[in-house]
Amino acid sequence: MKISVELTLTPLQDDFEPAIIHFIKKLRASSLKVLENPLSTQVYGDYDEVMQILTSEIKEAFQLIEKGLLYIKIVKSDRQDYEPHF
């Protein structure tokens, strides 16, 4: 089953950029399709593979920050080629 995931990591600390950059670089190095924009990172792939990688990378990201939030949206379909029709 293919899924699309939108992630927004928000460390609640002054020095937040290194943790975000590290998290995104780790996702880029994975086998997943990763797209980024200024507000979030999107990940696409097979459910089991995506969730396995996210579980590991989220844990590592949380270990690198003192406090933080991670917003996750999961869609049950591959939306990487989505283009608005208006």
N, CA, C and O atoms as a Tinker XYZ file with bonds, in Angstrom:
   344  protein
     1  N      0.846000   -1.165000    0.000000    73     2
     2  CA     0.000000    0.000000    0.000000    64     1     3
     3  C      0.902000    1.243000    0.000000    63     2     4     5
     4  O      1.818000    1.350000    0.815000    81     3
     5  N      0.642000    2.159000   -0.899000    73     3     6
     6  CA     1.418000    3.390000   -1.012000    64     5     7
     7  C      0.823000    4.471000   -0.115000    63     6     8     9
     8  O     -0.395000    4.588000    0.021000    81     7
     9  N      1.718000    5.266000    0.499000    73     7    10
    10  CA     1.270000    6.382000    1.325000    64     9    11
    11  C      2.088000    7.635000    0.998000    63    10    12    13
    12  O      3.187000    7.567000    0.447000    81    11
    13  N      1.512000    8.762000    1.357000    73    11    14
    14  CA     2.174000   10.058000    1.283000    64    13    15
    15  C      2.144000   10.643000    2.689000    63    14    16    17
    16  O      1.111000   10.626000    3.359000    81    15
    17  N      3.291000   11.163000    3.127000    73    15    18
    18  CA     3.388000   11.689000    4.490000    64    17    19
    19  C      3.955000   13.100000    4.436000    63    18    20    21
    20  O      4.951000   13.354000    3.760000    81    19
    21  N      3.314000   14.011000    5.153000    73    19    22
    22  CA     3.834000   15.368000    5.295000    64    21    23
    23  C      4.322000   15.538000    6.724000    63    22    24    25
    24  O      3.598000   15.237000    7.674000    81    23
    25  N      5.553000   16.020000    6.876000    73    23    26
    26  CA     6.187000   16.159000    8.179000    64    25    27
    27  C      6.629000   17.598000    8.403000    63    26    28    29
    28  O      7.169000   18.241000    7.502000    81    27
    29  N      6.397000   18.093000    9.607000    73    27    30
    30  CA     6.929000   19.390000   10.011000    64    29    31
    31  C      7.532000   19.222000   11.396000    63    30    32    33
    32  O      6.814000   19.065000   12.382000    81    31
    33  N      8.866000   19.257000   11.461000    73    31    34
    34  CA     9.578000   19.147000   12.730000    64    33    35
    35  C      9.792000   20.552000   13.280000    63    34    36    37
    36  O     10.318000   21.425000   12.589000    81    35
    37  N      9.384000   20.762000   14.520000    73    35    38
    38  CA     9.482000   22.071000   15.155000    64    37    39
    39  C     10.148000   21.939000   16.518000    63    38    40    41
    40  O      9.464000   21.752000   17.524000    81    39
    41  N     11.498000   22.036000   16.564000    73    39    42
    42  CA    12.165000   22.036000   17.867000    64    41    43
    43  C     11.803000   23.305000   18.629000    63    42    44    45
    44  O     11.782000   24.392000   18.052000    81    43
    45  N     11.523000   23.173000   19.902000    73    43    46
    46  CA    11.171000   24.318000   20.742000    64    45    47
    47  C     12.399000   24.759000   21.532000    63    46    48    49
    48  O     12.464000   24.631000   22.755000    81    47
    49  N     13.365000   25.282000   20.788000    73    47    50
    50  CA    14.606000   25.732000   21.389000    64    49    51
    51  C     15.235000   26.767000   20.460000    63    50    52    53
    52  O     14.858000   26.869000   19.292000    81    51
    53  N     16.184000   27.528000   20.975000    73    51    54
    54  CA    16.792000   28.596000   20.179000    64    53    55
    55  C     17.585000   28.056000   18.989000    63    54    56    57
    56  O     17.438000   28.558000   17.875000    81    55
    57  N     18.400000   27.069000   19.202000    73    55    58
    58  CA    19.262000   26.529000   18.149000    64    57    59
    59  C     18.545000   25.367000   17.460000    63    58    60    61
    60  O     18.882000   24.205000   17.685000    81    59
    61  N     17.561000   25.680000   16.624000    73    59    62
    62  CA    16.693000   24.655000   16.056000    64    61    63
    63  C     17.130000   24.147000   14.686000    63    62    64    65
    64  O     16.806000   23.016000   14.326000    81    63
    65  N     17.858000   24.956000   13.913000    73    63    66
    66  CA    18.166000   24.577000   12.528000    64    65    67
    67  C     18.971000   23.290000   12.386000    63    66    68    69
    68  O     18.638000   22.483000   11.517000    81    67
    69  N     20.018000   23.047000   13.190000    73    67    70
    70  CA    20.800000   21.823000   13.000000    64    69    71
    71  C     19.966000   20.544000   13.107000    63    70    72    73
    72  O     20.193000   19.599000   12.352000    81    71
    73  N     19.015000   20.502000   14.022000    73    71    74
    74  CA    18.184000   19.302000   14.185000    64    73    75
    75  C     17.285000   19.086000   12.976000    63    74    76    77
    76  O     17.098000   17.952000   12.536000    81    75
    77  N     16.732000   20.158000   12.441000    73    75    78
    78  CA    15.867000   20.045000   11.259000    64    77    79
    79  C     16.681000   19.601000   10.048000    63    78    80    81
    80  O     16.268000   18.711000    9.305000    81    79
    81  N     17.832000   20.222000    9.855000    73    79    82
    82  CA    18.695000   19.868000    8.720000    64    81    83
    83  C     19.124000   18.412000    8.815000    63    82    84    85
    84  O     19.107000   17.696000    7.814000    81    83
    85  N     19.503000   17.973000    9.989000    73    83    86
    86  CA    19.919000   16.578000   10.181000    64    85    87
    87  C     18.776000   15.621000    9.830000    63    86    88    89
    88  O     18.986000   14.624000    9.139000    81    87
    89  N     17.579000   15.926000   10.306000    73    87    90
    90  CA    16.405000   15.086000   10.046000    64    89    91
    91  C     16.134000   14.990000    8.544000    63    90    92    93
    92  O     15.899000   13.898000    8.026000    81    91
    93  N     16.165000   16.109000    7.853000    73    91    94
    94  CA    15.906000   16.097000    6.413000    64    93    95
    95  C     16.999000   15.353000    5.659000    63    94    96    97
    96  O     16.700000   14.593000    4.738000    81    95
    97  N     18.249000   15.556000    6.028000    73    95    98
    98  CA    19.348000   14.851000    5.356000    64    97    99
    99  C     19.247000   13.340000    5.538000    63    98   100   101
   100  O     19.532000   12.578000    4.614000    81    99
   101  N     18.841000   12.911000    6.729000    73    99   102
   102  CA    18.661000   11.474000    6.958000    64   101   103
   103  C     17.541000   10.917000    6.084000    63   102   104   105
   104  O     17.671000    9.821000    5.538000    81   103
   105  N     16.441000   11.662000    5.947000    73   103   106
   106  CA    15.351000   11.215000    5.073000    64   105   107
   107  C     15.816000   11.173000    3.621000    63   106   108   109
   108  O     15.491000   10.231000    2.898000    81   107
   109  N     16.572000   12.177000    3.184000    73   107   110
   110  CA    17.105000   12.188000    1.816000    64   109   111
   111  C     17.981000   10.971000    1.542000    63   110   112   113
   112  O     17.959000   10.423000    0.440000    81   111
   113  N     18.748000   10.551000    2.537000    73   111   114
   114  CA    19.672000    9.424000    2.366000    64   113   115
   115  C     18.952000    8.076000    2.357000    63   114   116   117
   116  O     19.551000    7.053000    2.026000    81   115
   117  N     17.679000    8.074000    2.718000    73   115   118
   118  CA    16.920000    6.813000    2.730000    64   117   119
   119  C     16.500000    6.453000    1.308000    63   118   120   121
   120  O     16.794000    7.177000    0.357000    81   119
   121  N     15.820000    5.343000    1.183000    73   119   122
   122  CA    15.335000    4.874000   -0.121000    64   121   123
   123  C     14.002000    5.515000   -0.513000    63   122   124   125
   124  O     13.438000    5.186000   -1.557000    81   123
   125  N     13.502000    6.420000    0.313000    73   123   126
   126  CA    12.196000    7.018000    0.072000    64   125   127
   127  C     12.289000    8.204000   -0.891000    63   126   128   129
   128  O     13.347000    8.818000   -1.030000    81   127
   129  N     11.188000    8.516000   -1.546000    73   127   130
   130  CA    11.063000    9.725000   -2.347000    64   129   131
   131  C     10.775000   10.863000   -1.372000    63   130   132   133
   132  O      9.801000   10.809000   -0.621000    81   131
   133  N     11.622000   11.895000   -1.385000    73   131   134
   134  CA    11.512000   13.002000   -0.443000    64   133   135
   135  C     11.437000   14.316000   -1.219000    63   134   136   137
   136  O     12.287000   14.588000   -2.066000    81   135
   137  N     10.432000   15.119000   -0.932000    73   135   138
   138  CA    10.287000   16.458000   -1.506000    64   137   139
   139  C     10.192000   17.455000   -0.361000    63   138   140   141
   140  O      9.594000   17.171000    0.677000    81   139
   141  N     10.784000   18.619000   -0.557000    73   139   142
   142  CA    10.797000   19.623000    0.503000    64   141   143
   143  C     10.259000   20.949000   -0.001000    63   142   144   145
   144  O     10.343000   21.264000   -1.188000    81   143
   145  N      9.711000   21.712000    0.917000    73   143   146
   146  CA     9.367000   23.099000    0.659000    64   145   147
   147  C      9.678000   23.867000    1.937000    63   146   148   149
   148  O     10.069000   23.246000    2.926000    81   147
   149  N      9.525000   25.177000    1.962000    73   147   150
   150  CA     9.908000   25.936000    3.157000    64   149   151
   151  C      9.113000   25.596000    4.416000    63   150   152   153
   152  O      9.559000   25.913000    5.519000    81   151
   153  N      7.956000   24.962000    4.284000    73   151   154
   154  CA     7.116000   24.707000    5.448000    64   153   155
   155  C      7.092000   23.263000    5.913000    63   154   156   157
   156  O      6.775000   22.996000    7.073000    81   155
   157  N      7.422000   22.320000    5.030000    73   155   158
   158  CA     7.329000   20.913000    5.417000    64   157   159
   159  C      8.150000   20.034000    4.480000    63   158   160   161
   160  O      8.696000   20.496000    3.478000    81   159
   161  N      8.217000   18.775000    4.830000    73   159   162
   162  CA     8.881000   17.763000    4.015000    64   161   163
   163  C      7.864000   16.673000    3.724000    63   162   164   165
   164  O      7.148000   16.223000    4.617000    81   163
   165  N      7.808000   16.256000    2.470000    73   163   166
   166  CA     6.896000   15.182000    2.082000    64   165   167
   167  C      7.710000   13.933000    1.754000    63   166   168   169
   168  O      8.774000   14.003000    1.139000    81   167
   169  N      7.180000   12.796000    2.179000    73   167   170
   170  CA     7.817000   11.504000    1.968000    64   169   171
   171  C      6.793000   10.582000    1.321000    63   170   172   173
   172  O      5.625000   10.573000    1.707000    81   171
   173  N      7.236000    9.808000    0.334000    73   171   174
   174  CA     6.336000    8.931000   -0.412000    64   173   175
   175  C      6.943000    7.537000   -0.504000    63   174   176   177
   176  O      8.154000    7.384000   -0.659000    81   175
   177  N      6.083000    6.520000   -0.407000    73   175   178
   178  CA     6.563000    5.162000   -0.562000    64   177   179
   179  C      5.581000    4.147000   -0.026000    63   178   180   181
   180  O      4.427000    4.454000    0.273000    81   179
   181  N      6.084000    2.910000    0.087000    73   179   182
   182  CA     5.288000    1.816000    0.615000    64   181   183
   183  C      5.100000    1.995000    2.123000    63   182   184   185
   184  O      6.039000    2.362000    2.829000    81   183
   185  N      3.897000    1.739000    2.608000    73   183   186
   186  CA     3.557000    1.968000    4.012000    64   185   187
   187  C      4.589000    1.379000    4.969000    63   186   188   189
   188  O      5.109000    2.092000    5.827000    81   187
   189  N      4.891000    0.097000    4.836000    73   187   190
   190  CA     5.800000   -0.550000    5.793000    64   189   191
   191  C      7.192000    0.072000    5.772000    63   190   192   193
   192  O      7.796000    0.279000    6.824000    81   191
   193  N      7.695000    0.365000    4.595000    73   191   194
   194  CA     9.027000    0.959000    4.483000    64   193   195
   195  C      9.045000    2.378000    5.045000    63   194   196   197
   196  O      9.947000    2.734000    5.803000    81   195
   197  N      8.057000    3.185000    4.681000    73   195   198
   198  CA     7.991000    4.562000    5.176000    64   197   199
   199  C      7.907000    4.575000    6.695000    63   198   200   201
   200  O      8.648000    5.309000    7.349000    81   199
   201  N      7.026000    3.782000    7.257000    73   199   202
   202  CA     6.835000    3.808000    8.706000    64   201   203
   203  C      8.067000    3.283000    9.446000    63   202   204   205
   204  O      8.400000    3.779000   10.522000    81   203
   205  N      8.738000    2.293000    8.882000    73   203   206
   206  CA     9.957000    1.771000    9.508000    64   205   207
   207  C     11.043000    2.852000    9.538000    63   206   208   209
   208  O     11.687000    3.057000   10.567000    81   207
   209  N     11.243000    3.531000    8.430000    73   207   210
   210  CA    12.260000    4.582000    8.363000    64   209   211
   211  C     11.873000    5.760000    9.252000    63   210   212   213
   212  O     12.716000    6.289000    9.976000    81   211
   213  N     10.613000    6.173000    9.206000    73   211   214
   214  CA    10.187000    7.301000   10.036000    64   213   215
   215  C     10.331000    6.995000   11.521000    63   214   216   217
   216  O     10.742000    7.864000   12.290000    81   215
   217  N     10.004000    5.787000   11.934000    73   215   218
   218  CA    10.141000    5.422000   13.347000    64   217   219
   219  C     11.577000    5.633000   13.817000    63   218   220   221
   220  O     11.809000    6.209000   14.879000    81   219
   221  N     12.527000    5.169000   13.030000    73   219   222
   222  CA    13.937000    5.307000   13.387000    64   221   223
   223  C     14.397000    6.761000   13.353000    63   222   224   225
   224  O     15.060000    7.225000   14.281000    81   223
   225  N     14.049000    7.478000   12.291000    73   223   226
   226  CA    14.524000    8.853000   12.133000    64   225   227
   227  C     13.847000    9.831000   13.094000    63   226   228   229
   228  O     14.477000   10.790000   13.538000    81   227
   229  N     12.586000    9.604000   13.417000    73   227   230
   230  CA    11.910000   10.456000   14.397000    64   229   231
   231  C     12.545000   10.270000   15.772000    63   230   232   233
   232  O     12.774000   11.244000   16.490000    81   231
   233  N     12.826000    9.037000   16.134000    73   231   234
   234  CA    13.475000    8.782000   17.427000    64   233   235
   235  C     14.815000    9.508000   17.510000    63   234   236   237
   236  O     15.120000   10.147000   18.516000    81   235
   237  N     15.614000    9.406000   16.444000    73   235   238
   238  CA    16.920000   10.080000   16.438000    64   237   239
   239  C     16.752000   11.601000   16.517000    63   238   240   241
   240  O     17.482000   12.270000   17.247000    81   239
   241  N     15.791000   12.143000   15.766000    73   239   242
   242  CA    15.548000   13.591000   15.799000    64   241   243
   243  C     15.157000   14.043000   17.198000    63   242   244   245
   244  O     15.634000   15.073000   17.675000    81   243
   245  N     14.303000   13.286000   17.851000    73   243   246
   246  CA    13.877000   13.645000   19.207000    64   245   247
   247  C     15.032000   13.546000   20.204000    63   246   248   249
   248  O     15.065000   14.294000   21.181000    81   247
   249  N     15.968000   12.647000   19.973000    73   247   250
   250  CA    17.130000   12.541000   20.854000    64   249   251
   251  C     18.063000   13.744000   20.702000    63   250   252   253
   252  O     18.832000   14.056000   21.611000    81   251
   253  N     17.992000   14.423000   19.544000    73   251   254
   254  CA    18.870000   15.564000   19.283000    64   253   255
   255  C     18.295000   16.897000   19.762000    63   254   256   257
   256  O     18.998000   17.907000   19.753000    81   255
   257  N     17.041000   16.911000   20.175000    73   255   258
   258  CA    16.427000   18.153000   20.636000    64   257   259
   259  C     15.969000   18.008000   22.085000    63   258   260   261
   260  O     15.693000   16.909000   22.566000    81   259
   261  N     15.899000   19.144000   22.755000    73   259   262
   262  CA    15.447000   19.116000   24.147000    64   261   263
   263  C     13.926000   18.992000   24.227000    63   262   264   265
   264  O     13.398000   18.183000   24.990000    81   263
   265  N     13.231000   19.802000   23.432000    73   263   266
   266  CA    11.773000   19.779000   23.364000    64   265   267
   267  C     11.381000   20.063000   21.924000    63   266   268   269
   268  O     12.094000   20.763000   21.205000    81   267
   269  N     10.252000   19.521000   21.507000    73   267   270
   270  CA     9.830000   19.809000   20.150000    64   269   271
   271  C      8.513000   19.157000   19.781000    63   270   272   273
   272  O      7.960000   18.341000   20.519000    81   271
   273  N      8.036000   19.546000   18.617000    73   271   274
   274  CA     6.800000   19.012000   18.054000    64   273   275
   275  C      7.094000   18.410000   16.688000    63   274   276   277
   276  O      7.987000   18.866000   15.975000    81   275
   277  N      6.342000   17.396000   16.336000    73   275   278
   278  CA     6.412000   16.843000   14.987000    64   277   279
   279  C      4.986000   16.675000   14.497000    63   278   280   281
   280  O      4.226000   15.860000   15.022000    81   279
   281  N      4.632000   17.452000   13.488000    73   279   282
   282  CA     3.309000   17.344000   12.869000    64   281   283
   283  C      3.405000   16.346000   11.731000    63   282   284   285
   284  O      4.308000   16.426000   10.899000    81   283
   285  N      2.465000   15.399000   11.697000    73   283   286
   286  CA     2.467000   14.364000   10.659000    64   285   287
   287  C      1.076000   14.258000   10.052000    63   286   288   289
   288  O      0.074000   14.171000   10.762000    81   287
   289  N      1.036000   14.268000    8.732000    73   287   290
   290  CA    -0.190000   13.966000    7.996000    64   289   291
   291  C      0.110000   12.767000    7.115000    63   290   292   293
   292  O      1.128000   12.737000    6.424000    81   291
   293  N     -0.771000   11.786000    7.138000    73   291   294
   294  CA    -0.585000   10.577000    6.329000    64   293   295
   295  C     -1.798000   10.412000    5.424000    63   294   296   297
   296  O     -2.941000   10.435000    5.882000    81   295
   297  N     -1.532000   10.247000    4.139000    73   295   298
   298  CA    -2.581000   10.042000    3.153000    64   297   299
   299  C     -2.388000    8.651000    2.546000    63   298   300   301
   300  O     -1.277000    8.281000    2.170000    81   299
   301  N     -3.457000    7.901000    2.457000    73   299   302
   302  CA    -3.376000    6.563000    1.883000    64   301   303
   303  C     -3.481000    6.646000    0.360000    63   302   304   305
   304  O     -4.511000    6.308000   -0.223000    81   303
   305  N     -2.418000    7.092000   -0.261000    73   303   306
   306  CA    -2.242000    7.100000   -1.714000    64   305   307
   307  C     -0.924000    7.789000   -2.011000    63   306   308   309
   308  O     -0.383000    8.506000   -1.169000    81   307
   309  N     -0.423000    7.574000   -3.184000    73   307   310
   310  CA     0.816000    8.214000   -3.614000    64   309   311
   311  C      0.450000    9.524000   -4.297000    63   310   312   313
   312  O     -0.057000    9.520000   -5.419000    81   311
   313  N      0.704000   10.641000   -3.628000    73   311   314
   314  CA     0.310000   11.963000   -4.125000    64   313   315
   315  C      1.497000   12.767000   -4.669000    63   314   316   317
   316  O      1.372000   13.976000   -4.861000    81   315
   317  N      2.641000   12.127000   -4.921000    73   315   318
   318  CA     3.836000   12.869000   -5.321000    64   317   319
   319  C      3.700000   13.560000   -6.670000    63   318   320   321
   320  O      4.420000   14.523000   -6.933000    81   319
   321  N      2.811000   13.108000   -7.520000    73   319   322
   322  CA     2.618000   13.723000   -8.836000    64   321   323
   323  C      1.418000   14.651000   -8.871000    63   322   324   325
   324  O      1.003000   15.068000   -9.952000    81   323
   325  N      0.855000   14.983000   -7.736000    73   323   326
   326  CA    -0.337000   15.825000   -7.672000    64   325   327
   327  C     -0.058000   17.208000   -8.264000    63   326   328   329
   328  O      0.949000   17.844000   -7.953000    81   327
   329  N     -0.956000   17.647000   -9.106000    73   327   330
   330  CA    -0.940000   19.008000   -9.631000    64   329   331
   331  C     -2.344000   19.568000   -9.553000    63   330   332   333
   332  O     -3.298000   18.889000   -9.931000    81   331
   333  N     -2.494000   20.796000   -9.069000    73   331   334
   334  CA    -3.834000   21.380000   -8.995000    64   333   335
   335  C     -4.453000   21.516000  -10.383000    63   334   336   337
   336  O     -3.747000   21.755000  -11.363000    81   335
   337  N     -5.768000   21.365000  -10.460000    73   335   338
   338  CA    -6.471000   21.451000  -11.724000    64   337   339
   339  C     -7.288000   22.729000  -11.821000    63   338   340   341
   340  O     -8.367000   22.737000  -12.415000    81   339
   341  N     -6.782000   23.806000  -11.242000    73   339   342
   342  CA    -7.513000   25.075000  -11.291000    64   341   343
   343  C     -6.552000   26.210000  -11.513000    63   342   344
   344  O     -6.968000   27.366000  -11.585000    81   343
